[in-house]
Each structure stands twice: as structure tokens, then as C-alpha cells.
């Protein structure tokens, strides 16, 4: 019977084959991100059609954001004579299909109109570290390749899309009703759930829902489509409206709702499936959920193959696959058959199938989300229904909306309480890290075996295979030694991991990237599966070496990465700045052990050994760079030297102390494997005499792209080349990872 049922789903087989072909092709031939080249950062006057518009809050100000398609660049010499409806253009930015414009001047344009806009064109930021959000790739999937800053709307065409503009005005009207009916926090969540408007969401609320694995309720999905579309369809049936009328009307309503809310991937999938569901009855056909899902997937991927890397696509379709394939087997394997167990089998199936997606995009998994969703999902339908009722009540009599909004307020408060309590339970957050491709493939294979053959097994065998799949996707292996210079821009951030579970960080700060701890260092640590840092070294108290660490410590309870020890330079009291004491106090308040290190101190962890070469105990200096902590690392035959911002006399002192560690029995010096070049490649650091002693095989430089200091300086690079060092730079290759395994050294740049 199972084989016959599968043969009745040829569309599913076609969809699967289509998906596999796309994944293999894109994996073997990744599409390069669109680069603006010399156009990046220059000012242009553009013509484009308004596809979407919204207001965002930026620096506590409301900013109009417009999404443009059909981009043309106006010839600057003809700008004054160019008419908005002209199709002529003397130049075009190749490969640019869409641009997101941040408007500072000009009236709000209508949907579908063509506008002439002036502003500075910029590329989206590209990830230069593992784990970092890749805005350029994300917007490329959505077919937007650039952004226009400080945009000024110069002209708008008279023609526009009345259908889309009408839906936009309805959306704005409904948003206004929600704003006056609900409290501010409730209103932002309700607008996200009902209208797909997430720009006003409070970041703390968004993070709370995400950390608990219930962020999906804030997206327009099958639940919303089912409540609105099916509710309207059943209402028409109650009035005995013929199906050949009620079906098209219901599909039209739900399509308009999807367009009004922005037609996200999950909304498109749900709308297609809803349409096929109600239409199947009209044509006397049996509705098959998996076939409908396959049709929706084929339509999406045919329009944009890159959706296979989109989190919304993977979560949405993964959930449907879990419900359609794994849940029936799961129900049989759970004892009994109560309504609770059916709900549990649904939640558990979705959690298992979407686990790789969670780990690939968030690097951690909320363990108790399986149970929390049992509480939250049933209430979500009540919230959506209450939102619709409140809008209707407020439209009839504005004060009435405040009373009908009360049930949703109670549920929102209950949700928030549940999330806050759940996050405090031990084990609620599990930072696992991103799985390798081989782990994902094994996981999928095991789940497929369980799905198609699990009914023939005993319950014990079924759960053993489920456990095996979970172990395959969550286990992490550290073979040998890993050192990564995180690309923090103009600053330092060095991560070290050994094969005994030790995780260390030397510095973490930047003067060129804002909030580097949140957007570069923390995502990197999570991607690596780090939930505890054994020790964090701060070499000296320059902000480009510690401001990211300050963020990690301050938000330690929220970000999930614990720090066991903070190690600071053991300098004299005169050299201990107010920032030094603030860092001490902050760490102690968070329960972090604060230690101090000076020349001669040794820290061991398994085969890993750190020896401090600088500063001397109690050393006082008017220059923070001069008292930088210098660490000499040894791991089997591998050696590395981390020098902070050391220069001048400090270098000379380190030279003398280092000689006893790198001189062999014959009196000859040994080459250091890796040197972290001091002070981002300043011309005044890493002198020729110092290099004669160190003679590094590999030299790595941490510096910001196009920094105002000119780091690394040409003189320094020449000195490194003269001593036959291989040079790697974060400003060129992004994060630099050095791995020592089985006596061999491997160096890899993230952007290469």
C-alpha cells in the first residue's frame, strides 16, 4: 500500500528531483555575490519601480524604506531633461535587479509607480567570519543587490498599481487600528502576526521568542492562512454559496491578504496549499498535502533557486515534511493515542526535522521548545482571531477596540511569562554549533529510513534510530589545535581551541566595527559550538582590544556564552586606567574569576601551554601599548607568539625572554610557526631585529579594510617577506584559521 501511495505522488518525486538538482548545482557552483565595484560608495540618480514600502525605526526616528525594481541609472548630464517615464538610459549597473532605498526627503510614493531618486549607493555587508550574518547573500536571495542611503525622491510617475496601493492603504489602516487598540508592546507583536510588519518589533521581545524556539508565530504562515481563508470559506458555505463562487472568492481573499502582508516564502507556500485544498473539492479531487507542498516548492524555486539557502523556505517546508511524513510514524510509536500525544507527536516531529536548519542558522537549539509550542500554538489561533475581531470592532467604534484587545493582551503576557520562565530552566539553551555537510546528510538519511521503515520496528528500535540521528547532527569534534583570527576590522580578536575542550580568547575589540561583540565575536563562538570560554586574555586596555569582550561579559546571561576566567596584565597601579578597573568590577559582578599575568607565568591545558613573556610584574608605563601582554603558545611541535600592540622597548625585552624558549640544544634558534604581528602591522612594530629572533613561518595581521592608519604598512610587509614568512591578512581574506593536526599546519582564509 505504501508503494502504491508513493506512486500516486509523481509531483512529489518531480519536486524532490528538482530540489536535489538545484542543491547539487548551487553547492558545486555557488553564485558569486553581486559587487558594485567602483560604483560602491558613489552618488547616483536612479529610476526604479516601487515594489514595496515600509517604515522602520532607526535611531529612534521613523524612516521610509522603499524597495525598487527595474533599475536604471540616469545619465548625470541629462538628469534635468530626463522624464520619469522615459525608457532610455545611457548606463546601467549590471546584475542589479533591485535596490533598497532609505529615504530622507520627498513624499511617500505609491506602489507600482516609477520614481527618480538620488542618493549614495552602497553594497550590503558581506560576512567575513564564520557565523556572521551575510547581509549581501541574504538580500541576493531576495533579488536586492544594493542599498541607497540618504535617498531624495526627485520625481514620481502619475501611473501606479492601484491594486497594490489599495492593499497597502488597507494595511496601514489596520495597523492604525491595532496601534490605538493595543498597548505599545502588544501592538508591535500583533502587527507582526497579523500584518507581517516586523519593523516595529522590540529587539528584546524578538530575541526572547527566538531563544525559546517560538519565533515562527510572528510570521505569516499556514496557521494565519487557515484561520482567515478557511474561516471565510466556511462562512460562505454556511450561506449556501455555490462552490464555483466560494472557492474563487476564498482564494482571491487569501491572495490579497498575502500580497498585503508582503508575500513571504511561508505565506506563498501556505496560500498555494490553501488554494489547492479548496479547489480540490470543486473539481472532485482528493487533496494531498505533500503534493500541494511540492507544487508550492517548485513554483518558488523556479522563480528563485537560491531559496534553497533561505531559512524561511527551509523552516516552512521542513515543518510540512515533518507533519506529512514523520508525524504519522511518531504517533504510532507514542503510547496511547490521546489528543495531547497527537499534539506532542506533531511538535516533536517538526522539532526533529527542522533541527539542522536551526543549527545552520542559529547554532543553538531551545530544548524545551517542543513543550512550549504545545502551549503557545493553540493560543496563537485565538490571538489572530482576536486581532481580526479587534480591527473590526475598532473600525465600527474606536473605543470598543480596547476592550476586545484584552484577551490577546492576556495571552501575550502569558507567552512572555512562559518564555522567561523556560529560559531560566537549566539546559534550556544548547549552543551546539553549525553541523558539517556530512553530518546533515547522515541525519537526513537516518530520518528517511525511520520515516519509511519505522512502522515495521519496535518502539525501542524506532527511538534508538531517532537518538542516533540526533547524536550525528549534534556531536562536535576538535582534532588538534585551532587558532582563528576573527575579522573584527581595526582591532584584535583571537580564538584558540584545543583537543581537550579548551576554548580561549585573546582580545576582542574593534575601532571600525560597531558592537563587534554582538555581530562578529559572539556569532563566531556560537558557530564553533562554544558555550564556555575557559579563559579570556586582555592584552591591554585599548578599546580596539577589549570593547567586544566588555559586551560579552555585560550580556553573558542573555547571549549564552559563559566566561570562566578573565586574565589581565599584571601592571602597576599607575598604569591601571579607569577602563581597567571597570572591566575588573564587571567581571567580578558576573562571577568571573579575575586573574593577573606577568612575565614568567605559565598556563597549561592538556598539551596546550601559554607562557607570558611581557609585561614584567608591576610594570608602569605611560603607553598602554608598551605594557601589552605577550603570550608564547606551545602545542607539541607547534609554536605561536601573540604580541598585542607591542612596540619599541617592549619588543627588545621580549626578544631576550624568548630566546631561551626557541633556542635548541645546539644553540641555534628555531623558527616560530605563527606570529600574530603586533599593532595591526604598524611600521613601528615587529622590527627587523625582532624578526631575526622570531623568524616566523606564518605571519598573520589583523587590520581593518581601508583603515585610516594605513595598516599594515608597506615597510612592515617588506620586513616579513625578507624573513620568508607567509603573510595572511584579515583585511584581505577575512577570518584566518590556522589548524595544527597530525604534525601538519593548515591555513585557511574565510573569504578565499
C-alpha positions, -999 to +999 in steps of 0.1 A: +000+000+000+028+024+008+044+019-026+011+025-043+006+057-023+040+069-033+033+062-069+003+085-066+026+113-058+045+119-090+046+156-083+064+150-051+090+129-069+095+156-095+097+182-068+123+162-049+144+156-081+141+193-089+153+202-054+183+178-055+194+191-089+193+227-076+212+219-044+239+200-061+243+226-088+245+255-063+268+236-039+292+228-068+288+262-085+279+288-058+267+320-073+291+349-066+276+378-046+270+408-068+296+435-063+291+471-072+328+476-078+338+512-083+301+523-080+301+513-043+300+545-022+293+568-051+263+590-056+237+582-083+204+593-096+183+562-103+149+553-118+130+523-105+096+509-098+082+508-063+076+472-054+073+475-016+075+503+010+075+503+048+086+525+077+114+514+100+127+529+133+163+540+130+180+559+158+145+565+173+134+581+141+108+568+116+125+562+082+107+554+049+122+524+032+114+517-005+121+486-024+128+493-061+128+470-092+136+476-129+166+498-120+180+523-145+208+548-139+201+582-152+229+599-172+240+628-149+244+651-179+208+646-189+192+644-154+174+677-158+159+668-191+151+631-182+114+624-178+103+598-153+085+577-179+114+575-203+128+541-210+161+554-222+192+551-201+228+557-210+242+534-184+231+506-162+246+488-132+249+453-145+234+425-125+214+449-102+178+438-102+166+455-070+177+483-046+165+492-011+163+529-007+164+547+027+146+580+021+153+612+040+134+637+017+104+635-006+068+624-003+059+587+001+054+573-034+026+550-045+030+512-050+040+504-086+049+539-095+083+548-111+104+572-091+136+591-097+157+590-066+191+604-057+215+591-031+247+572-022+248+536-035+263+510-012+268+473-012+253+451+015+279+439+041+294+406+033+302+381+060+340+378+067+337+354+096+322+320+102+288+325+119+285+362+109+252+373+092+258+376+055+236+405+045+248+405+009+239+369+004+205+373+023+194+401+001+207+385-030+183+356-024+155+382-023+169+397-055+182+430-040+218+438-047+224+472-032+210+499-009+207+537-014+215+558+016+202+593+023+178+590-006+159+620-020+129+614-042+131+638-071+100+628-091+072+602-093+052+590-122+015+595-124+008+558-132+009+534-103-005+500-093-039+508-078-045+472-066-013+471-045-016+507-034-051+499-022-039+469-002-011+489+013-036+516+024-058+489+040-027+475+058-019+510+071-054+515+082-055+481+101-021+489+116-035+522+129-065+504+145-041+480+161-019+508+175-048+526+191-064+494+205-034+476+219-006+486+243+026+495+225+044+462+231+013+441+222+006+462+191+041+456+176+037+418+181+001+418+168+011+437+137+039+412+131+015+382+135-015+397+116+001+420+090+036+407+086+050+441+098+081+433+119+099+466+117+084+479+149+092+447+170+111+453+202+145+435+199+142+421+234+108+406+226+121+392+193+152+377+210+130+362+237+108+344+212+138+333+192+157+318+221+126+298+231+120+285+196+086+301+191+097+330+167+077+312+140+044+325+154+054+360+144+055+351+107+026+348+083+022+311+078-003+283+073-019+290+107-029+325+097-040+315+062-060+286+076-078+308+101-086+336+077-090+317+044-108+286+057-129+307+081-141+328+052-147+297+030-168+280+057-187+312+062-197+313+026-207+276+027-230+284+057-248+309+035-250+281+009-229+300-017-221+276-046-186+262-046-178+276-080-182+310-064-170+304-028-138+288-039-125+316-062-137+342-037-117+325-009-086+321-030-088+358-041-092+369-005-063+350+008-041+360-022-049+397-014-040+391+022-007+376+012+001+405-011-009+430+016+014+413+041+044+411+018+041+376+004+068+359+024+081+324+015+060+308+042+029+329+032+033+319-005+036+282+004+005+284+026-015+303+000-007+278-027-016+249-005-048+265+007-058+272-029-052+236-039-071+224-008-103+243-015-101+238-053-098+200-049-133+199-037-146+220-066-131+195-091-139+164-071-103+155-064-087+144-031-064+169-015-029+156-008-008+179+015+026+167+003+017+171-034+004+206-027+036+214-008+057+201-038+038+223-062+044+254-040+081+245-037+085+240-075+069+274-081+092+291-056+124+275-067+116+280-104+114+318-097+144+319-074+166+288-070+186+305-042+156+300-019+172+266-010+195+286+012+168+307+027+159+300+064+122+308+059+120+283+030+137+255+049+117+260+081+084+263+063+088+233+040+106+213+067+077+216+090+052+204+063+075+174+056+076+166+093+038+167+096+032+147+064+059+120+067+074+117+102+043+125+124+022+095+113+051+072+124+057+092+155+020+089+165+022+051+163+053+050+184+039+071+212+019+051+238-019+056+237-034+080+212-048+109+232-051+144+218-021+155+239+000+128+224-010+138+189+000+173+196+032+161+211+040+140+180+034+170+158+057+193+178+083+166+182+083+157+145+087+193+135+115+199+161+135+169+148+131+176+111+140+213+114+169+207+138+196+210+111+180+243+100+181+257+135+218+247+139+228+261+105+213+295+111+212+300+149+239+275+161+219+266+192+186+248+199+160+256+226+155+222+241+122+229+258+106+245+227+090+211+220+068+215+251+065+253+249+050+251+214+022+228+229+012+258+250+017+286+226+005+273+192-031+266+203-033+301+217-020+317+186-052+310+167-070+328+195-047+358+191-051+360+154-089+358+158-088+384+185-067+407+162-093+404+134-122+410+159-104+440+174-098+456+140-135+451+131-147+465+165-123+495+163-134+502+127-171+504+139-164+522+172-128+531+181-130+528+219-145+493+216-112+480+202-095+485+236-120+460+252-118+434+225-080+436+227-079+424+263-078+386+255-048+390+233-031+411+259-036+383+285-022+357+261+008+379+252+016+384+289+012+346+294+035+339+265+062+363+278+060+348+313+063+312+299+093+322+277+111+340+306+105+310+330+116+285+303+148+303+295+158+301+332+155+263+334+189+246+333+196+232+298+171+255+281+198+268+257+222+244+240+249+260+219+258+232+195+274+250+166+269+246+128+270+209+116+292+198+088+276+188+055+284+151+061+265+153+094+235+168+077+235+141+050+237+113+076+209+129+097+186+132+066+194+096+056+185+082+091+153+103+093+143+090+058+149+054+069+129+060+101+100+076+081+096+048+055+105+017+076+098+028+112+064+013+113+079-022+110+102-017+140+096-020+177+093+012+197+128+007+212+144+004+177+125+035+165+137+057+193+172+043+191+174+054+154+160+088+164+186+092+191+213+081+166+202+109+142+203+135+169+238+124+180+251+125+145+239+161+140+249+175+174+283+159+181+313+182+177+349+171+171+380+191+178+411+173+163+444+190+172+448+228+177+428+256+161+437+293+160+414+318+143+420+355+139+384+368+138+380+396+113+370+424+138+380+452+115+406+475+130+413+456+162+422+421+175+402+390+183+419+356+185+402+324+193+421+292+203+407+257+208+425+225+217+415+188+216+407+188+254+378+211+252+396+243+260+384+275+244+404+307+248+401+342+235+429+367+233+414+402+230+382+411+213+375+446+201+374+470+172+375+507+164+360+503+130+330+480+135+302+489+159+292+464+185+318+439+174+310+416+203+274+411+192+278+409+155+312+393+149+326+376+180+295+361+195+282+346+162+316+331+156+318+315+190+283+301+186+291+288+151+320+269+167+297+255+193+314+274+222+292+278+253+320+284+277+353+302+273+380+287+295+399+319+297+398+354+281+430+374+279+430+411+275+465+422+264+459+459+272+432+484+277+428+500+242+391+498+231+400+480+198+412+451+220+385+449+247+352+466+238+338+434+223+348+414+254+330+440+275+298+433+255+303+395+260+306+400+298+278+425+301+253+403+282+267+370+294+233+360+309+215+366+276+240+355+250+245+321+265+284+321+263+299+318+298+334+330+307+353+312+334+384+333+338+394+368+328+432+373+326+446+408+326+481+422+325+497+424+360+508+461+356+515+487+382+486+507+398+497+539+380+491+521+346+457+507+356+432+530+339+396+535+349+386+511+320+409+485+336+391+488+369+357+488+353+365+456+334+376+440+367+344+451+385+321+440+357+337+405+355+335+400+393+298+410+393+292+383+368+310+357+388+340+355+365+374+347+382+398+376+375+435+367+373+466+388+365+495+376+344+531+388+341+564+376+325+572+341+336+537+329+344+526+297+327+490+284+320+486+248+309+456+230+294+463+195+283+491+197+257+485+234+253+509+257+271+508+295+274+539+313+287+537+350+294+567+370+281+555+405+289+549+427+309+571+424+340+553+423+373+541+457+384+554+474+353+543+510+349+542+528+316+526+559+302+517+540+270+492+511+272+508+495+241+541+492+258+526+471+286+508+447+262+506+411+273+527+389+251+519+351+251+540+323+237+520+292+228+533+257+226+514+226+214+536+196+205+559+210+178+537+239+170+545+274+184+528+307+182+535+342+195+507+367+203+521+402+207+491+426+213+502+461+203+538+457+215+564+481+201+599+495+209+615+487+243+588+460+249+599+441+218+635+442+229+625+428+263+605+400+246+634+392+223+656+384+253+630+364+272+620+344+241+655+332+232+655+306+260+623+290+246+633+289+209+670+280+212+677+243+206+705+222+222+730+233+196+724+270+204+706+277+171+672+294+171+641+276+160+615+293+137+582+301+154+554+286+135+529+315+137+534+352+146+505+374+153+520+406+140+519+434+166+498+466+164+479+456+132+511+459+111+523+493+122+556+504+108+569+509+144+563+474+154+579+440+146+613+454+139+640+437+118+660+426+149+628+411+164+621+392+133+657+379+132+649+362+166+613+351+158+617+342+121+580+331+118+570+306+091+535+322+091+527+359+099+490+369+104+479+405+106+446+417+120+436+451+105+405+468+091+398+473+054+410+507+042+417+518+077+428+554+083+461+543+098+474+527+067+479+493+085+496+472+076+524+495+064+545+486+034+578+487+053+565+460+077+553+438+048+587+440+032+604+430+065+581+400+067+588+390+031+625+393+037+624+367+065+604+344+042+572+344+061+539+336+045+516+365+052+479+363+058+457+394+065+421+397+078+416+429+058+420+409+026+409+373+034+386+378+064+390+355+093+422+335+092+421+300+107+453+280+114+449+243+122+476+221+135+468+184+131+489+153+129+521+173+127+509+195+098+498+231+096+469+243+075+459+279+070+426+290+055+411+324+049+373+326+052+368+348+021+390+328-002 
